[in-house]
Amino acid sequence: MLQTALLAIMDGVAQASVSFMVAVGLSLVFGIMRILNIAHGSLYALGGYTAAAAGLWLSAAWGDGPWLYLALVLSALVVGVPLGALIERVLLRRIYGKEHTLQLLITFGIFMMLEDAQKLIFGVEPYFNDAPLAILGTMEIGGIYYTTYQLVVLPLTALATMLGLAWFFNRTRKGKLITAVIEDFEVASVMGVNARSVYFWTFILGATLAALGGALASPTTSLVPGTGAGTIVLSFAIVASAGLGHFQGAAVTALLIGLAQAFSVHFYSEIAAVMPYLVMTVILVVKPYGLFGSPEVRRI
């Protein structure tokens, strides 16, 4: 029983680390731009597919080595930066301040286009490259052997991302300008802050974080069509549980939901698929604005 519980904890932490990477990007985009980006899931999937394809090519050309980990990061940049810039410049910039219904329809349309592009580029066969996982091997904790990549690399990457974002928003001039835009777009614009530029770079950062989550997850799972849809639903559950726009709280709710799902898998698998949404429902019934959210005053 104790070993099963320990295994569930390790599974939950590993899952939460990847989920946080995606959810924090989604929360960041909503917190600053006030856009619920459904296309976020497709960016996750494209990041994963690109990382797996690049890893397979590098393994065939040069063999397995440390360059495979660099490929994970570069794949996220290759997907997140150009796609994020293109989507924001061409489509989203036209709908700032519009009704959320229109924003949802636009981002859903982007999601569908990216899903078709994914099938066109990578086909419908599963992609899987576990070389980054295999290189680091396993480690033993409490009599349980677990992959070092999932137990160490993923949590440390998620922690570094959270600390990096906190440092950026609290300690840098650019971060404080972004915070000013979050608090009041109009006042920030009057004071000389280029809010459009803030939106542009924010969306690129959010898109890159989504792609990075997919890239980091690619050695641990088989990538198939539909991966992005499942990811965006789970990410919305994490973000809603934390409070929309509260990207630091997303770390806590990602861990809470990851652990709840992992324990349900090991102890009561019948409800494992719905456990994240049960947790979200309980949280929102008790705190309608999320664990860390609060009511906002809206200008009418």
VEXVONU-525414 format. One record per residue (C-alpha): residue number from 1; chain; x negated, y negated, z negated. Coordinates in Angstrom, 1 decimal, always signed. Example, Ala and Ser with C-alpha at 12.3 -4.5 7.8 and 13.67 -1.06 7.14 Angstrom:
BEGIN
    n  chain       x       y       z
    1      A   -12.3    +4.5    -7.8
    2      A   -13.7    +1.1    -7.1
! end
This chain:
BEGIN
    n  chain       x       y       z
    1      A    +0.0    +0.0    +0.0
    2      A    -2.8    -2.5    -0.9
    3      A    -4.7    -1.7    +2.2
    4      A    -1.6    -2.2    +4.3
    5      A    -1.0    -5.5    +2.6
    6      A    -4.6    -6.5    +3.3
    7      A    -4.3    -5.5    +6.9
    8      A    -1.1    -7.6    +7.2
    9      A    -2.9   -10.6    +5.8
   10      A    -5.7   -10.3    +8.3
   11      A    -3.3    -9.9   +11.2
   12      A    -1.3   -12.9   +10.0
   13      A    -4.4   -15.1    +9.7
   14      A    -5.6   -14.1   +13.2
   15      A    -2.2   -14.7   +14.7
   16      A    -1.7   -18.0   +12.9
   17      A    -5.1   -19.3   +14.1
   18      A    -4.0   -18.9   +17.8
   19      A    -0.5   -20.2   +17.1
   20      A    -1.8   -23.3   +15.4
   21      A    -4.0   -24.2   +18.4
   22      A    -0.9   -24.3   +20.6
   23      A    +1.5   -25.8   +18.1
   24      A    -0.8   -28.6   +17.1
   25      A    -1.1   -29.7   +20.7
   26      A    +2.7   -29.6   +21.0
   27      A    +3.2   -31.5   +17.8
   28      A    +0.6   -34.1   +18.8
   29      A    +2.3   -34.8   +22.1
   30      A    +5.7   -35.2   +20.4
   31      A    +4.3   -37.3   +17.5
   32      A    +2.7   -39.8   +19.7
   33      A    +4.7   -39.7   +23.0
   34      A    +8.1   -38.4   +21.6
   35      A    +8.3   -35.8   +24.4
   36      A    +9.2   -32.2   +23.7
   37      A    +7.0   -30.6   +26.3
   38      A    +8.4   -27.2   +27.3
   39      A    +5.6   -26.9   +29.9
   40      A    +3.2   -26.5   +27.0
   41      A    +3.7   -22.7   +27.1
   42      A    +2.6   -22.5   +30.8
   43      A    -0.6   -24.3   +30.0
   44      A    -1.3   -21.7   +27.3
   45      A    -0.8   -18.9   +29.8
   46      A    -2.9   -20.6   +32.5
   47      A    -5.7   -21.1   +30.0
   48      A    -5.6   -17.4   +29.1
   49      A    -5.5   -16.2   +32.7
   50      A    -8.3   -18.5   +33.7
   51      A   -10.5   -17.4   +30.7
   52      A    -9.8   -13.7   +31.4
   53      A   -10.5   -14.0   +35.1
   54      A   -13.7   -16.0   +34.5
   55      A   -14.8   -13.5   +31.9
   56      A   -14.3   -10.5   +34.2
   57      A   -16.2   -12.3   +37.0
   58      A   -19.1   -13.2   +34.7
   59      A   -19.3    -9.7   +33.2
   60      A   -19.5    -8.2   +36.7
   61      A   -22.1   -10.7   +37.9
   62      A   -24.3   -11.1   +34.8
   63      A   -23.1    -8.6   +32.3
   64      A   -21.8    -9.3   +28.8
   65      A   -23.4   -12.0   +26.9
   66      A   -23.0   -15.3   +25.0
   67      A   -22.0   -17.1   +28.1
   68      A   -18.6   -15.4   +27.9
   69      A   -17.8   -17.6   +24.8
   70      A   -18.8   -20.7   +26.7
   71      A   -16.4   -19.5   +29.5
   72      A   -13.5   -19.5   +27.1
   73      A   -14.0   -23.2   +26.2
   74      A   -14.8   -24.2   +29.8
   75      A   -11.6   -22.4   +31.0
   76      A    -9.5   -24.5   +28.7
   77      A   -11.1   -27.7   +29.9
   78      A   -10.7   -26.7   +33.6
   79      A    -7.0   -26.1   +33.0
   80      A    -6.1   -28.7   +30.4
   81      A    -7.9   -31.8   +31.7
   82      A    -6.8   -31.9   +35.4
   83      A    -3.3   -30.5   +34.8
   84      A    -2.7   -32.8   +31.8
   85      A    -3.8   -35.8   +33.8
   86      A    -1.7   -34.9   +36.8
   87      A    +1.5   -34.2   +34.8
   88      A    +1.2   -37.3   +32.8
   89      A    +0.4   -39.7   +35.7
   90      A    +2.8   -38.3   +38.2
   91      A    +5.8   -37.2   +36.2
   92      A    +5.9   -38.0   +32.5
   93      A    +4.9   -41.7   +32.9
   94      A    +8.2   -42.3   +34.7
   95      A   +10.4   -41.0   +31.8
   96      A    +8.9   -42.7   +28.7
   97      A   +11.7   -44.0   +26.6
   98      A   +14.4   -42.1   +28.5
   99      A   +16.9   -39.7   +26.9
  100      A   +15.4   -36.5   +25.4
  101      A   +17.7   -34.5   +27.7
  102      A   +16.0   -35.9   +30.8
  103      A   +12.6   -35.2   +29.3
  104      A   +13.5   -31.6   +28.5
  105      A   +14.8   -31.1   +32.1
  106      A   +11.6   -32.6   +33.6
  107      A    +9.3   -30.5   +31.4
  108      A   +11.3   -27.4   +32.0
  109      A   +11.0   -28.0   +35.7
  110      A    +7.2   -28.4   +35.3
  111      A    +7.2   -25.1   +33.3
  112      A    +9.0   -23.3   +36.1
  113      A    +6.5   -24.6   +38.7
  114      A    +3.5   -23.7   +36.6
  115      A    +4.9   -20.2   +36.1
  116      A    +5.3   -19.7   +39.8
  117      A    +1.8   -21.1   +40.4
  118      A    +0.4   -18.6   +37.9
  119      A    +2.0   -15.7   +39.7
  120      A    +0.8   -17.1   +43.0
  121      A    -2.8   -17.4   +41.8
  122      A    -3.2   -14.4   +39.5
  123      A    -0.4   -12.1   +40.7
  124      A    +1.9   -10.1   +38.5
  125      A    -0.6    -7.4   +37.3
  126      A    -1.8    -7.6   +33.7
  127      A    -5.1    -9.4   +33.0
  128      A    -7.3    -8.2   +30.1
  129      A   -10.9    -8.9   +29.2
  130      A   -11.9    -7.8   +25.7
  131      A   -15.7    -8.3   +26.2
  132      A   -15.9   -11.3   +23.8
  133      A   -14.1    -9.1   +21.2
  134      A   -16.4    -6.1   +21.7
  135      A   -19.6    -8.1   +21.6
  136      A   -19.1    -9.1   +18.0
  137      A   -18.0    -5.7   +16.9
  138      A   -16.1    -5.1   +13.6
  139      A   -16.6    -5.8    +9.9
  140      A   -15.3    -4.0    +6.9
  141      A   -13.2    -5.6    +4.2
  142      A   -11.6    -3.5    +1.5
  143      A   -12.1    -0.3    +3.5
  144      A   -10.5    -1.7    +6.6
  145      A   -12.5    -2.3    +9.8
  146      A   -11.4    -5.4   +11.6
  147      A   -12.7    -7.2   +14.7
  148      A   -15.1   -10.0   +13.8
  149      A   -13.8   -12.2   +16.6
  150      A   -10.2   -12.2   +15.2
  151      A   -11.3   -12.4   +11.5
  152      A   -14.0   -15.0   +11.8
  153      A   -14.1   -16.8   +15.2
  154      A   -10.4   -17.5   +15.5
  155      A    -9.8   -18.9   +12.0
  156      A   -13.0   -20.9   +12.0
  157      A   -12.1   -22.5   +15.4
  158      A    -8.6   -23.3   +14.1
  159      A   -10.1   -24.9   +11.0
  160      A   -12.6   -26.9   +12.9
  161      A    -9.9   -28.2   +15.2
  162      A    -7.8   -29.3   +12.2
  163      A   -10.7   -31.0   +10.5
  164      A   -11.8   -32.6   +13.8
  165      A    -8.3   -34.0   +14.4
  166      A    -8.1   -35.3   +10.8
  167      A   -11.5   -37.0   +11.1
  168      A   -10.6   -38.5   +14.5
  169      A    -7.3   -40.0   +13.3
  170      A    -8.6   -41.2    +9.9
  171      A   -12.2   -42.3   +10.7
  172      A   -12.5   -43.5   +14.3
  173      A   -11.3   -46.7   +15.9
  174      A    -9.6   -44.8   +18.7
  175      A    -7.8   -42.6   +16.2
  176      A    -6.5   -45.6   +14.3
  177      A    -5.2   -47.2   +17.5
  178      A    -3.3   -44.0   +18.3
  179      A    -1.9   -44.1   +14.8
  180      A    -0.7   -47.7   +15.4
  181      A    +1.1   -46.5   +18.5
  182      A    +2.8   -43.8   +16.6
  183      A    +4.0   -46.2   +13.9
  184      A    +5.3   -48.8   +16.3
  185      A    +4.8   -48.8   +20.1
  186      A    +6.0   -52.3   +20.7
  187      A    +4.0   -54.0   +18.0
  188      A    +0.9   -52.1   +19.0
  189      A    +1.4   -53.2   +22.6
  190      A    +1.8   -56.9   +21.5
  191      A    -1.4   -56.7   +19.5
  192      A    -3.3   -55.6   +22.6
  193      A    -3.4   -51.8   +22.3
  194      A    -3.2   -50.1   +25.7
  195      A    -0.4   -47.7   +24.8
  196      A    -0.2   -46.2   +28.2
  197      A    -3.9   -45.2   +28.0
  198      A    -3.2   -43.7   +24.6
  199      A    -0.4   -41.6   +26.0
  200      A    -2.6   -40.5   +28.9
  201      A    -5.4   -39.2   +26.7
  202      A    -3.0   -37.8   +24.2
  203      A    -1.3   -35.6   +26.7
  204      A    -4.7   -34.4   +28.1
  205      A    -5.7   -33.5   +24.6
  206      A    -2.5   -31.7   +23.9
  207      A    -2.7   -29.8   +27.2
  208      A    -6.3   -28.8   +26.5
  209      A    -5.5   -27.5   +23.1
  210      A    -2.7   -25.4   +24.6
  211      A    -5.1   -24.0   +27.2
  212      A    -7.7   -23.4   +24.5
  213      A    -5.2   -21.4   +22.5
  214      A    -4.6   -19.2   +25.5
  215      A    -8.3   -18.8   +26.3
  216      A    -9.1   -17.8   +22.7
  217      A    -6.2   -15.4   +22.6
  218      A    -7.1   -13.7   +26.0
  219      A    -9.7   -11.2   +24.5
  220      A    -7.1   -10.0   +22.1
  221      A    -4.1    -9.4   +24.3
  222      A    -3.0    -8.4   +27.8
  223      A    -1.8   -11.3   +29.8
  224      A    +1.4   -10.7   +31.8
  225      A    +4.1   -13.0   +33.4
  226      A    +6.3   -14.4   +30.7
  227      A    +3.5   -15.0   +28.2
  228      A    +4.0   -18.7   +28.2
  229      A    +7.8   -18.5   +27.5
  230      A    +7.3   -16.5   +24.3
  231      A    +4.5   -18.8   +23.2
  232      A    +6.4   -22.0   +23.6
  233      A    +9.4   -20.6   +21.6
  234      A    +7.1   -19.6   +18.7
  235      A    +5.3   -23.0   +18.9
  236      A    +8.6   -24.8   +18.6
  237      A    +9.5   -22.8   +15.5
  238      A    +6.1   -23.7   +13.9
  239      A    +6.5   -27.4   +14.8
  240      A   +10.1   -27.7   +13.7
  241      A    +9.3   -25.9   +10.4
  242      A    +6.4   -28.4    +9.7
  243      A    +8.4   -31.5   +10.8
  244      A    +8.3   -32.8   +14.4
  245      A    +5.1   -34.8   +14.9
  246      A    +3.4   -33.6   +11.7
  247      A    +0.4   -31.9   +13.3
  248      A    -1.4   -31.3   +10.0
  249      A    +1.6   -29.6    +8.5
  250      A    +1.6   -27.3   +11.6
  251      A    -1.4   -25.5   +10.1
  252      A    +0.5   -24.6    +7.0
  253      A    +3.7   -23.4    +8.8
  254      A    +1.6   -21.5   +11.4
  255      A    +0.0   -19.6    +8.6
  256      A    +3.3   -19.1    +6.8
  257      A    +5.0   -17.8    +9.9
  258      A    +2.0   -15.7   +10.9
  259      A    +1.9   -14.0    +7.6
  260      A    +5.6   -13.4    +7.4
  261      A    +5.6   -11.8   +10.9
  262      A    +2.6    -9.7   +10.1
  263      A    +4.1    -8.4    +6.8
  264      A    +7.4    -7.6    +8.6
  265      A    +5.5    -5.7   +11.3
  266      A    +3.8    -3.5    +8.7
  267      A    +6.6    -3.1    +6.2
  268      A    +9.9    -3.6    +8.0
  269      A    +9.3    -3.7   +11.7
  270      A   +13.0    -3.9   +12.6
  271      A   +13.0    -7.6   +11.9
  272      A    +9.5    -8.5   +13.1
  273      A   +10.7   -10.1   +16.4
  274      A   +13.0   -12.5   +14.6
  275      A   +11.0   -13.2   +11.5
  276      A    +9.5   -16.5   +12.7
  277      A   +12.9   -17.8   +13.4
  278      A   +14.3   -16.6   +10.1
  279      A   +11.5   -18.4    +8.3
  280      A   +12.3   -21.5   +10.4
  281      A   +16.0   -21.3    +9.6
  282      A   +15.4   -21.0    +5.9
  283      A   +13.0   -24.0    +5.9
  284      A   +15.4   -26.2    +7.9
  285      A   +18.4   -25.2    +5.7
  286      A   +16.5   -26.3    +2.6
  287      A   +14.6   -29.2    +4.3
  288      A   +16.3   -30.3    +7.5
  289      A   +13.4   -32.5    +8.6
  290      A   +10.8   -29.7    +8.0
  291      A    +8.4   -29.0    +5.2
  292      A    +6.4   -32.2    +5.8
  293      A    +8.9   -34.3    +7.8
  294      A   +11.0   -37.2    +6.6
  295      A   +13.9   -39.2    +8.0
  296      A   +12.8   -41.9   +10.6
  297      A   +14.3   -45.3   +11.2
  298      A   +15.1   -45.7   +14.8
  299      A   +15.6   -48.9   +16.7
  300      A   +18.9   -49.1   +18.6
! end
